[in-house]
Amino acid sequence: MEVGQLQERFVDYTKSLFCEGFLDDQFLQLQQLQDESNPDFVVEVVSLFFEDSEKLLNDLTKTLDQQFVDYKRVDAQVHQLKGSSSSIGAQRVKNACIGFRNFCEEQNIEGCLRCLHQVKQEYSLVKNKLQTLFRLEQQIVAAGGAIPMVE
């Protein structure tokens, strides 16, 4: 596939991530921080988000699996996940965390478990979508093109 087609696919795919609510304007701000001196900035930041999120989701699963659930701890973990997803623009993960925190306040185990499942699902979706976006970027660069900015 030629560079122009790859760039067009990249723009269309990026726009679809915004239209479907996976990403918000914070992701665009992250992209604007990337330049020639730090060409892998977004990939690096998002990779850290993936690492932190996997750890938090595993910790949440263990915490909610206890006989006596520490809801303050669950809330702190969800708050951390909400913050990190917000900082990279992972809107649907952030929104799922907002509902999750309400169930923590109510100490509602069923609600928390449902929300954990939803957060894991949204996280998995956004991770796959961003990995696809980054693969497209790599293809554009490998073909000698520049990554187009998406408005």
Residue pairs with C-beta under 8 A, 6 or more apart in sequence:
1 9
1 139
1 143
2 143
3 140
3 143
3 144
3 145
4 145
6 136
6 139
6 140
6 143
6 145
7 140
7 145
7 146
7 147
7 148
9 136
10 133
10 136
10 137
10 140
10 147
10 148
10 150
11 148
11 150
13 132
13 133
13 136
14 23
14 133
14 150
15 150
17 23
17 27
17 129
17 133
18 24
21 91
21 92
21 95
22 90
22 91
22 92
22 125
22 126
22 129
23 89
23 90
23 91
23 126
24 89
24 91
25 89
26 86
26 87
26 88
26 89
27 88
27 89
27 90
28 89
28 150
29 89
30 41
30 42
30 45
30 88
30 89
31 42
31 149
31 150
33 41
33 42
34 40
34 41
34 42
35 41
43 134
43 137
45 88
46 88
46 130
46 134
49 84
49 85
49 87
49 88
49 90
50 127
52 80
52 84
53 81
53 84
53 85
53 93
53 123
53 127
56 77
56 80
56 81
56 84
57 81
57 116
57 119
57 120
57 123
59 77
60 74
60 77
60 78
60 81
60 116
60 119
61 116
63 69
63 70
63 73
63 74
63 77
64 74
64 109
64 112
64 113
64 116
69 107
69 109
69 112
71 104
71 105
71 107
71 112
74 104
74 112
75 101
75 104
75 105
78 97
78 100
78 101
78 104
78 115
78 119
79 97
79 101
81 93
81 97
81 119
82 93
82 94
82 97
82 98
82 101
85 91
85 93
85 94
85 97
85 123
86 94
90 122
90 123
90 126
92 122
92 125
92 126
93 119
93 122
93 123
93 126
95 122
96 115
96 118
96 119
96 122
97 119
99 115
99 118
100 112
100 115
100 116
100 118
100 119
102 111
103 111
103 112
103 114
103 115
104 112
137 147
140 146
140 147
141 147
